[in-house]
Amino acid sequence: MTRPTDPGHVIRTLVADDQAVVRTAFANLLATQPDIEVVAEAPDGAEAVRLAAEHRPDVVLLDIRMPGTNGIEAARAILDAARARGGTTKALMLTTFGLDAYVYDALAAGASGFLLKDATFPELLHAVRVVAAGNALLAPEITKRLVAEFARQRAGVPPRHSVAGLTAREAEVLVLIARGLSNAEIAAHLTITDHTVKTHINRLFAKLELRDRAQAVIAAYETGLVRPGS
């Protein structure tokens, strides 16, 4: 089976937004690219869940705020269904607001990243390709700011993770992930090999039962390893 990162692979996408103008604009822009195919469009979350089950896209772009089944609920249902069948569908959330009250919940639901609706065409294409490749869209400053803000708002909520079982090095790697460093940057910072970095990441992911780097960022903030503004 081909993967989104394979040469020649076409990234199958689904766009869900209750605003027809926005939905159509995003779909039309994506359709101009030879490596991206828009397989379906949905006007709400419930339809997005149905169409995702039918078309099994690589990436679903979901507006966070939709009537009925919102984007977070839809993302959770789509990603759970994909995992159950062994699929690799990823969720990219669309938001109008720089500080949307649901961003933190979307990350916790398994979303791989965020994109503001006023993003430029290159930013849209970059986001889809990054997420399709299995990476979290954490590098842009907007995402780090959002995660920090909503981690701060939940400061009084008991964390769902504990770092008690991590080694000192694993905790250090978790902090660097939360600060947006890539594997290569972490290796350079700690003066270790890329392979060693991957080993530490795999171990800490297993210990904390994390799916991806997005959840690792949440865990780092929840446990206090990284604090807003640090």
Secondary structure, 3 states (H helix, E strand, C coil): CCCCCCCCCCEEEEEECCCHHHHHHHHHHHCCCCCEEEEEEECCHHHHHHHHHHHCCCEEEEECCCCCCCHHHHHHHHHHHHHHCCCCCEEEEEECCCCCCCHHHHHHCCCCEEEECCCCHHHHHHHHHHHHCCCCECCCHHHHHHHHHHHHHCCCCCCCCCCCCCCHHHHHHHHHHHCCCCHHHHHHHHCCCHHHHHHHHHHHHHHHCCCCHHHHHHHHHHCCCCCCCC
